[in-house]
Amino acid sequence: MKKTLLIAAMLLIFGVTQAQIHVGATIGPQFPLGDFGDAANAGFGLNVTGKYMLNENMAVGLNLGYTRFGTGVENFSYSMIPITGLFEYHFGTGNIKPYAGADLGLYSFGVKFKIGDESSSDSKMYFGFAPTVGALYGLSDNLSLCANLKFNCVLSEGDTSTWLGLNVGAVIKIK
């Protein structure tokens, strides 16, 4: 048992020390779909990502984002704050690297409104996921441009809120 744990620990340490750390950010318009699209207007989102490249083709990491949606009603808006883990699989080894992946985690769904001088807000945490397809374009060894389509799906109480994000940004290789 001790040998197995020692070997597993060595493989994990070797894997992490060989991993490349990437950080990045994307911004872009977010388009509500379905019933959520009936209540919310197009919004704008920001996403910050940190990830380990386990090898040339696979990455795991974390995402933190913020998206705000208007409603067409004055002083009333929705927001989403995803806090998710991610997995990506990158295809190819050239300057342009398409990828597919998914985010999985918690989404803080917020509502904010103002009536007269009184304002109020409320938020709840829900489980959600986001299948993603995109591409990286390498500008240098340490800098890439990124573009992706992300289909966000938040499973709330008896309902599902979905939206499609069209995001662009940059990724920097740290290690």
N, C-alpha and C positions, 0 to 999 in steps of 0.2 A: 504494500500500500504506500509506504514512504517513497519507494522508487518511482511509482506512478505519479505521485504528487510532485516529486522533484523534477521529473521529465516534463510534466505539464507546465510547471512554473518556468522552467528553462525555455520551453517553446514559446510561452507567452511573452517572457522578457525579450527573447530574440526577435519575435514578431513585432513587438512594439518599438524596439530600438531600430529595426529595419524599416519601419513604417515612415511614410512621408506625411507630414502634417500640412494640411491646407486650410486656409481660412478665406471666406469670401462673403460677398453681399450681393443681393439682387433687389431690384425695384421694378414695379410695373403695374399696369392696370389689372383689376380683378373684376370678373364678370359673374354676378350671382345667377344661379340656374334654378329651374323648377319653382317650387313654392317660395323658396328664399328669394328668387328673382322677382316674384310678385310683390314682395315687401321691401326689398332693398334695391337701390340703384348701383350702377358700377362704382367701384371704389378704387383705392390705390393702396399698394402694399409694399412693405420692406421686409426683407428676410436676411438674417445673418447666420452663417454656417461655419462650423468647424468640423473637420473630418480627418480620419486616418486613412491613407491609402494602404490597405493590407498587402496588396501587390499591385502590379501595373493596371489591373482591371477592376478590382473591388475596393470599395470604400465604405466605412461606417462612420457615423458621427452624430452631431446634434444640430438642431435648428432652433432659432428663436425668431419670431416674426411679429409684425403688427400690420393689420389691415383695417381700414376704416371704410364703411359703406354709408352713403347718404340714403335718404328714403323718399325724397320729394316732399316731405312734410318739414316745415321750418322748425329748426331747433330739435330735431330728432334724428339719431344716427345709431348704427350698429358698429361694433368692432370685434375683431378676432385676434387673439394672441396665441399662436401655436407654439407649444414647447414639445418638440418631437425628437425622436431618434430617427436616423436615416440609414438606408442601405442603397448603394449605387453600384451598377455594373457598367463599366466603360468598355466600348467596342473599339478595336483598332489601336494603332500605336502612332499614327501620324499627327500632323499639326491640328487636324480636326478630329475630335474624339466624341462621337455620339455616345449617349448613355441613357439608361433607364433605371428607375429606382422607385423607392417609396419611403414616405415619412409615416411614422406611427407614434401617437402620443396624446397629450392633453391639449385642448383648445379652450381658452377662456373666452366665452361668448359674452359680450357686453352690450348694454343698451344705455343710451344717454339721452336725456331730454330736458328741455327748459320751457317753463310756462311762466310768463311774466318775469319776475325777479327770482323765482324759485327754480333751481335746477336739481336734478337727481340722476343717479346712475345705479346700475345693478349689473352684476356679472355672475356667471356660473361656469364651472369647469365641466367639460364633456370630453369623451373619447373621440378621436378622429384619425383619419388616415389620408394620405395624398399620393397617389401614383404620379410619377413624374417622367417625362421624356425631355431630353435636351441635348445640347452639344457644347463642347469646350473648344475654343480656338486659341492655340498657343501663340502668344506674342513673343515670349522668350522662355527660357528654362524655368523661370520662377513666376511668370504672370500669364494668365489666360483670361480671355473674355468668355462669358457664359450666357447662354440663352436657354430657357426652358418653358414648357407648358406643364402646369401643375393642377391636377384635378383634386380639389380639397373636398372632403366629405366629413361632416361633423354629425355624430349621432346624438341628438338631444332627446329630451323626454317625448317619446311618441312621434318624433319628427326627424327629418334629416335635412341639414342645411348644406348645400353644395355650391361651389363656385369654381371657375376656371381662371387661373392666373397666367398671364403672359409676362414673363420676367426676363430681365437682362441685368448683367452685372459683371463682376470681376472676381477671380480667384487667385490668391497668392500662395505659393509654396513656401512654407517656413523652414522645413527641414528636408 
